[in-house]
Amino acid sequence: MRVRFLAVAAWLAAAPLAALEPGDYLDQSNWREAEGLLPAEFLAAYERGDFRHQVRDGAIDKIAEDPVFKAALDANRGRFDLSDDGSIVENATGQPPSYVYAWPFPDIDADDPKAAIKIVWNYFHTMFYGGNSHYRADLLWVSRRGLDRSIEVDSFVKYYQGQHPRFREGDGHDELLSQSLSEVLHPADVAGVVSLSHRYRDPTRRDSIWTYVPAMRRVRQVSPANRSDGFLGSDLSQDDGPYFDGKVQDFEWKLVGEQDLLVLFDRPSFDREAELERLPGGGWRMEIPGGARVGYQVPNWQGAPWCPVQEILIRRPHWVVEATPKDPYYLYGKLILRFDKDLFLGSYSSKYDWKGKLMMSYSAVRTNIVRAAPGELWGWAGGAVALAVNWNLDRATTAGIVAGKNVPADSRIPLSPDRFSLQSLTRRGR
């Protein structure tokens, strides 16, 4: 197994260093220089002239270097394992821990048969560490013609795990991992649609999802089985979220290998153009700089109308993980996910049908980390764009946080669990 794994890893990492230097633009003229450094479908986008981005040499702030986070990692080392269903358990008791702060698995061994699922749990705890959030986002349906449709969404997310003790809110919901609430603000035909989701720690308990539909003036419970379907007809699914938001225990996991990738990063986050402001009630707000986000918004743009245009490419080491859904009715038969080895954040995902044909891809444009205070890194440092590409229909959906000083792009904020109740769902929908 060791020899086979090394062969796969060597093949994945075989990337010619060639002529790509910081400051160069990767485009149709030199796309071959990025062979092995991008998923094949994204490399093909540069070959076609759909994408064009500058390569930069960016220094990444690492969460593990924060003294508070590092102390938590040291305390976690050797403390946790995984149950047969993929849940985190304490080595000492074999029972689920009451609380996990920082990465539960600080050291990943490629030879460990559980390495893949440990990587995914670390990813989720990076997301948990960022804290509760509130943000306004625009979803854009984009075809070769340009913009086809857009909606405005206001969202809140509350995490019950992964926070430093000083940020934990004693609300007694020990059975929950997270809650989210999203309201469509515009256009009129879908305005007032509100979605509420509860995710539970119990691996056997399905997510609870409710939707308020204005035309019916009532709350409907929605099956959690359709989380792979497009949100409001878009190419973004509920299981995309910030990168991957499926329930860990709903998939079989396998480590494919390791690979250096040229990752799309938000340029304003490296050039420090976004401002960070402490909120009076706690937490931080990012003031997102304005400007064009995707190609169709740029005069005389020659690439794909959905190409993110504020982004740069930075080379980062990744774990490559394969996820197979346990549900035979899941829309995709296989997902290939790529996680940064230093931060456990995701970059590109590739989604295949049950016959192995590529259907969709997702790029979670990354932002650099803001060092607000010890144990309080984080915040959206720029107006990143999430991109879901439907290769079969030659179209895409993008999601981007809205620019503006008074527009919420808030992280690590206090949130009452009352906001995520059915009563709140009905109130917001009216």
Steps between C-alpha positions, in 0.01 A plus 500: 500500500786735585659457157168547321419814700844651430455433130165678495636787709801537271275510195274765657794716607682478167470868414755668276640807670586629150453866421212604728640770725335742743357786296427284193144454375372150441283503188446343160857570391679308774242265655727196460733642764228428760454133409475300823435818701126525432207259473475396135169681440635830635823466302282457190327831585836678469575309180171624346565857610208494744725580799796735542671572833827633631730265690619649829738394775279555803586434863216320678429569865464162669239443769726250676753777568252688716608429864147435626414263216839327526446431871167336416667287231760380748221402740316312221801300384420130552175577678246408230419213268212409267214258556392248236243749363760777471409702810764656726548313828740534793776239513466470877128420505395409145217751540432824310669796671281773642697763315787524249702817450758530218589212268419167663777331297806729494726241334390331176682181397448413134528128585215521752187336347295766682710790365236625254216533750735659754591763240131574443430537873795740525348702215171532686677610817682770305157624394365472855800698626395800288192534720142606440440710193256733329544607140321630194574313179400527135439181302552547127384260228746555214500353149708578192256784436583661834273539803176301476366547852606619844368481855598672824531284810544592867651217708586417861706200613553386861759240605480299822846343479855619436491836682753621752335473847470878527280505189278209598139593563331304779173427324466131592475359146758225546332281236576747218802560279363802316193697395445724200228741388483651151245747363458601136463879479468552125356459232130522572404154370712327768529775762398379844605139450680406821694178567595369845737208560612314812791254488533250784802332656324163503619319184166317468291817515426671173521876457178686570413745223198730481397756240251784522324548166324839471251380237375235743548717812620197689812314612577170326746238621734400220668164450876516572555243227509765226803694628684418176235676288541857381391780734200680341591345166862615504812285464588559868379226731440505876788255538736754345469767769836675550668206322354172621208482741389139481464292814829315552337170596293496177807421287775244463842669499827413329831686481606521134832676552679832534527776239625854464229719348477853364213626713273797430544754779323830545753768405362775732563272798872495416519869413320588827230699324221373725449672835435316823274665758412370846124495557360654821318177592802278432661358190635662186367653180692505174442793269519334161652710218278549196574440134434230243490146639452285188580532131170628358531807727827604330472700174641313198571186706604214270487203739214309656233735635520318836878520542588658838700816416627627839697180558864393488660155491720382787668161519395298805552136617180295523354172614282341229202310639226292336148492644241240398141560617336220695163612362448340155260783410756773558543704183875434477670163516844633595653823624869587481581757769827686551602638841789731581756308709575798727149637553265212408294741289363381165585630154360297207244220501409281203162323489437189291183310416455136597660389172813705563428794266589848621186707558588801713794669666517744786771751580495663841711809441723531805580806706801569715453497877471817703684506833252688715631385841652187659246222466298727272643474150240491224253715313424529131796696374351602168209428270561138413287326240390138521464347155293195399550400136261273311723362226223312319281810459792746464380735773581589860361644822708734712449612858672809633484704819359846428728805514429804715577645844162430661438164331540206741810290444533408866690223678532375858182678603265398783176342373201394706362152425156666490595635159504143371159396629189420296334809646784715368468332161135598478563856619774562244290360217209736555 
